[in-house]
């Protein structure tokens, strides 16, 4: 049956938080999580309450990425 597929949903999926705190993630994991959050925000309608949570998570990810960039750009 066509309509019974478990993959079809009416609402876009929001990314699950990573299994570890952001500082413990590898650069790749952090980038992938940011990409997932960006995509979720792109497809989520504007007036959905979940957007606020996703925007907060994205801000935390961007802050972590910025702190890593600052650390690597400082001369030794």
Secondary structure, 3 states (H helix, E strand, C coil): CHHHCCCCCCCCCCCCCCCCCHHHCCHHHHHHHHHHHHHHHHHCCCCCCHHHHHHHHHHHHHHHHHHHHHHHHCCC
